[in-house]
Amino acid sequence: MSENKKQSRTVSVIGLGQMGTRLAQAFLAAGYRTTGWNRSAEKTDALVAQGALGAATVADAVAASTLVVVRLPDYGIVRSLLDPVAGSLRGRVLVNLTSGTTEEAGRMADWAAGYGAAYLDGAAMSGTRLVGRPEALFVFSGSPAAFAEHRTVLTSLGNAVHLGADPALAALYDTALFGLAWGALAGFYHAVALVGAEGVDPTAFATVATGHMPFVTSLMADHARQIEDGRYPDDDGTVRVHAAAMQHLLDTSAAQGVGTDVPELVKALLDRAAGAGFGGDGIASVVETIRKGASNV
Ligand SMILES: NC(=O)c1ccc[n+]([C@@H]2O[C@H](COP(=O)([O-])OP(=O)(O)OC[C@H]3O[C@@H](n4cnc5c(N)ncnc54)[C@H](OP(=O)(O)O)[C@@H]3O)[C@@H](O)[C@H]2O)c1
């Protein structure tokens, strides 16, 4: 096997917390020679017992692979660990799956470039449970060439999506998708409380709710097109009609004695959109109100 071929089968993981360990396990399961480093040795030892190689130092972990994946609590810790070994990153690909801001991602990419390393910033969008399965979403941004070269190994983590050359994109999508997931989950938790007030079991409700989700997600592509065009047909109801329906949800929630904070939030948004002149437009027009910010209707 050529040196290149051998190296493309190796990966190092620095930071073996909950997520780092799951990443390393997924690489191992996909047949990659995986080297792990962790501050406290027990976690490295646990991974070695599963077939990985243990690195005694960060320098050893970097030296072991051309692809170096980092998962730590914050960018400050990433820099404190990598600064002393920065010289040995030359020619390698650094994949940073640590959560952070868009600014931190940009600074990290510049730092890596200064030492001759290709850089990919990334975010694990599906928690630890799904890692290694095709439905686990991992978003990456930064060097397109590095992603193309290592796409196969990164796909062993799940659905690996490259968002573009700007290293900040992964952090941007990370926060945006987090907000999207919470929007859906906040609605779900409210609904569970509401039907629960009438004795409906959460699991029974979840089955029906899950069946409803394909309709909800199907709206996203259509509404994205409307937003791009700046035209909001009322195919899925107008802002005014939805505001009235949201008032029913508010009233029903109050009558059942459950919290109204979630529907109040949506009702306030719909009311602001109607106040800004979008009452007769389709519901995707609320994006115009959101874009202007809360204080500027
Ligand atoms: N787990 C998730 O589902 C999830 C979801 C979203 C975002 N995140 C983000 O993921 C990151 C951490 O992931 P995690 O879930 O793997 O966290 P974790 O289980 O708490 O592990 C933290 C890791 O960082 C290491 N560490 C902490 N301080 C260090 C230092 N000063 N020097 C060297 N190593 C240090 C720990 O080493 P020791 O073992 O020695 O303590 C451990 O390996 C954070 O950015 C977090 O916001 C996690």
The ligand as an ORCA input file, in Angstrom:
! r2SCAN-3c Opt
* xyz 0 1
  N     -22.362     16.087     23.593
  C     -23.211     16.682     22.784
  O     -24.237     16.119     22.377
  C     -22.968     18.076     22.305
  C     -23.946     18.709     21.576
  C     -23.712     19.984     21.097
  C     -22.506     20.605     21.352
  N     -21.563     19.988     22.100
  C     -20.283     20.692     22.273
  O     -19.196     19.761     22.200
  C     -18.066     20.226     22.902
  C     -17.584     19.178     23.914
  O     -18.054     17.934     23.529
  P     -18.342     16.693     24.465
  O     -19.772     16.392     24.435
  O     -17.426     15.618     24.019
  O     -17.972     17.237     25.941
  P     -17.542     16.457     27.249
  O     -18.070     15.076     27.280
  O     -17.841     17.376     28.390
  O     -15.933     16.340     27.090
  C     -15.086     17.424     27.174
  C     -13.706     16.987     26.664
  O     -12.833     18.086     26.675
  C     -11.682     17.754     27.447
  N     -11.165     18.953     28.086
  C     -11.845     19.853     28.836
  N     -11.024     20.848     29.237
  C      -9.801     20.551     28.737
  C      -8.540     21.188     28.797
  N      -8.363     22.340     29.454
  N      -7.499     20.599     28.169
  C      -7.655     19.450     27.512
  N      -8.820     18.788     27.410
  C      -9.887     19.338     28.015
  C     -12.144     16.728     28.412
  O     -11.041     16.011     28.904
  P     -11.134     15.178     30.298
  O     -11.757     13.864     29.939
  O      -9.723     15.070     30.733
  O     -11.985     15.996     31.238
  C     -13.044     15.902     27.511
  O     -12.318     15.074     26.659
  C     -18.527     21.539     23.456
  O     -18.153     22.529     22.522
  C     -20.050     21.400     23.543
  O     -20.719     22.636     23.567
  C     -21.766     18.728     22.596
*
